[in-house]
Each structure stands twice: as structure tokens, then as C-alpha cells.
Amino acid sequence: MAIKYFVKAAVSEYESEGKMKKRYQSIGIVMETKHGLMLKLETLPIFAMKEGAILAYLNEPEDKAEQPKAANLATLEDDPPF
């Protein structure tokens, strides 16, 4: 089953550089199955409900080459500066 979309919902707002921005949380995925598309909800941000509903965005997965790489443990310092 291949992941077709990541399901994300706006859960809160914050101010940055004088502008209001939204904070998003991943709440599930949409998968391609032999019977069609299937939605898997992993969490429901009830606190983000407005007017009795949660609006969610479907974001296509990013290409692996475009995703930022995680730091390699071998490149981290042995003694943290704190």
C-alpha cells in the first residue's frame, strides 16, 4: 500500500514577524489499496474544531531527494556544549 497523501490540519495560530501564521499537525494518511483509496486517521485534534468540523489538507509526499537529511550520529560532537 503506497502513501498517496499526508493529511494535515491547522491546530493553532501564532504570530511571526507581525503576521498570524497557522501551525499544522499530521493527523493521518491516504493510501492506495487494491480496492481504491483508504483514509487512515491516526489522531483527531478535537481542540482544533471550528463550527463542529475539522478542515484538513491533503499533501502529496515529497520526493526523498528533496527532503532534508537527518544529521549523521558520527558527525555530532561527543561532548555537548551544555
N, C-alpha and C positions, 0 to 999 in steps of 0.2 A: 504494500500500500504506500503510494507516494504522497507526500505532503504537497497539496496544491496551494494552500493559503494558510497564513497565520492569522488568527482572529484576535484583534486588539481593541480595547475600549478605553475611552478617556475617563480616568478615575478621579482626577483632581486638577486644579489650576494653580499656577504660581506666577509671580512677576519676575521678569528678567529684562534688564535694560529698559525699564519703563513700559514694557509690553506684557500683557497677560498671555501666558502660554499654557498648553494642556500637557498633563503627564499621562502617558499611556501604559496600560498593563496588558500583557498577553493573557488571554482567557481561554484559548483553545486553538484547534487546528481544523482544517477541512482536508480530508483525504480522498484520493481516487480509489475506489474499490471496483470489483468486477460487476457490482450492481449499481454503480453510479457514485456520486459524491456523498460523503458522510461527514457530519459535523461531530467533533469530539470536544465538549466543553469541559475544561479542567477546573475552572473556578467561576463563580459569579460574583462580581463586585456589587453587592446589594447597596452599599453606601453610595455608589455612583448613579443610582437610578434617578431619573428625572421624569416626572409625569407618568410614573408607572412602567417605564421601559428603559432598557439599556441599548444604546446605539453602539454598534461595533463595526470596525473596518476590517476588510479582507486585504492583507498584504501578501503579495507573491514572495516566495523565498528568494533571498539574494543569492547570486552566484557565489560559490565558495571562493573564487579568486578575488571577489570584491569585498569580502568580509575581512575585518581587521584580524590579524593573527594574535593569538594569546602569547604572553611572554613565556619564553622557554625558562624552565627552572634553573638550568645551568647558567643562564646569564644574570640571574638575580644575585644580589650581594649576600654573602654569608652572614654578615652582621648588620642587621637593620639599624638605621640611624636614630632609633628611639630607645 
